Amino acid sequence: MHTDKIILGIDPGTTILGYGIIHVQEKEMQLIQMGVIHLSKLSSHELKLKTIFERTLHLIDKYNPDELSVEAPFFGKNVQSMLKLGRAQGVAMSAALYRDIPIFEYAPKKIKMSITGQGNASKEQVASMLQSMLNIKEMPKHLDASDGLAAAVCHFFQRNNTSIKKNYSGWNAYIKDNPKKIK
């Protein structure tokens, strides 16, 4: 990972899309901006997708991120909601691709785990931890903004973790991946 980088994190949504932008220098991160894009008053799903593309492109052009980190849609009970979230995510990713920005996708549990240490943390717990980590005086009204910020911070942690430990199902799996450690 470069020593000086800007990461844009996005929490896709079709009612509210959250975003957070951090500046990384060496192993330190600093908040640049976080906020939401309100989409609930738009009349059609297509108009929401167009707005997501335009506003994401605006964020990219304004802050010049080096990478985009996006939260993956999670499987819920409502398939239609999941499809709409997937479209929102895809449109945000398209804006990054349009500007040749690399994209990294993380599952919601992975993001929560990297911020709080537990994959089932609440949105409030994630926001509180981010507030503490980044010395944020006042958190925004919508937790979607802190969710977008969490995606960016998760990417920072994942890309800077030089001691990523793989979980193995048993000794045979470990030996298969580490044959030189056997004498």
N, C-alpha and C positions, 0 to 999 in steps of 0.2 A: 504494500500500500504506500502511495506517495506520502510524503511528510506534510504536504499542504493540500488540502482537499475540501471540497464542499459537497455535502450529501443532502439530497432532497428525499424526505420520507413521505409516503402517501398512505393514508387509510382511506381506501375507496368507499364511496357511498353514493346513493342516488338521491338522498334527501340532504345529507351534509357530507361533504368530503373534507377530511382533515389533512393538514400538511404541516411538516416541520422541516426546518433547514438548519443544519449545523456546519460549522467551520472546524476542520480538524487540522491541527498543527502538531507534528510529532505524535505523541500519545495523549494530547489534550484536546478536548472538544469544547466548543463555545456555541451557544444558541445565537443564530442569526435572526430567525423569524419563525413564528408558528401561527396558524390560523385555520379558518374553515372557509369553504366555498358553499354558500347556501343554494340549494337547488330545488327546494320544496315548492316554490311558487311558480316554477316553470310548468307550462301546460302539457308537455309530452315527454316521453322517455327519450325520444330522438333529440329534442332540444336540450335535455339534460346532458346527454352524451356530447353534443356539440360544445356546450358550455364547459364541460370537464376538459375537453381537448384544448379549447382556447385558453382557459384559465391556467391549465398546467403548462401550456406553452409560454404563457406570460410569465409564470414563476421561473421557468427555465431561462427565458431571455433576460429577466431582471437579475437573477442570482447566479447564473452560470454554474450550475452544479456539475460536478465531475461524474457523479453516479446517482442513480435513482434506486431507492429501496421502497418496495411496495408490499403491503400486507396482502397475502393470498386470501381469496374468499374461502370461508369455511363451510363445510356441509352442514346445513341445518334441516329442519323439518319442511320448510317451504322451498321447494325447488325453484319456483318462479323468482323468489327473492335472491336466491343464489345466482341464478342466471343474470339478473339485473346487476348484481354486484360484480360478477365476472365481466360484464360488458363495461362497467365503469372502470374497472381495473385495466382492461384491455385498451380503452381509450386513453387513459393516463399514460400507459406504457407506450402507446403509439406516438404520443407527443414527445416522449424521451427518445424513441427511435428516430423520429423525424429530425432531431437535433444530434443524432449519433451518440447518445448518452447510454452507457452500459446500465442494464437493469438487473436488480437482485430481488428475489421474491422470498418472503419468509412467512411461515405459518403463524397464526395468532399465538399459539402456545409457545413457539420458539421466541417470539418477540417478548412476551410476558416473562418467560424464563430468563432471558438475557438481561432484562431490566430489574426484575424483583427476585429472581432466584426460584420462582415457582410458576409453572405453566398455567395454573388456574387462578392467578391473581385477578383481582377486580380492576376495572378501569381506574377507579379511585386510587388503588394501591400503586398502579403504574404511574399515574400522574404525580402522586406524592413523592415517589422515588425520583422521578425526573426533575421535579422541583428542587429536591435536595441536591442531586448530582450536578445540575447546571446553575444552581443559585438563582432560580427564577423567583422574582419577588411576588408576582401575582399570576396565577394560572388563569387561562381563558375560561369563559363560561361553558363552552362546549368541550367535552372530553374527547371529541373526535380530533381536535387539534393536538392534544397530548398523545393520542394514538398515532397520528402521523409523525410526530416527533419521535415516538418510541420506535417506529420503523427505521428512522434514520440512525438513532442511537444503537439499535440492535445491529445494524449493518456495520457501524463503527466497531462494536465489540467483536463481531464475527470475523471481520477482516483483520483485526489487530490481535486476535488470539493465536499466538504462535504455539501455544501448548494445547491445541485442541486434542482432547482425548476421545478416542473412539470406544464405544461400548461393544463388548464382545459377548456372544452367547455362550461361550465356553472356551476351554483351552485349545481345542482344535481350531477354532476360528482365529484365535490369537496367533497360534503357531503358523497358520496359513498366511497371515498378513505380515508376520515378523520372523521369517525363517533364519535370518542371520543372528538372531538372539539366542538360538539353540546351539549348545556346544556339545 
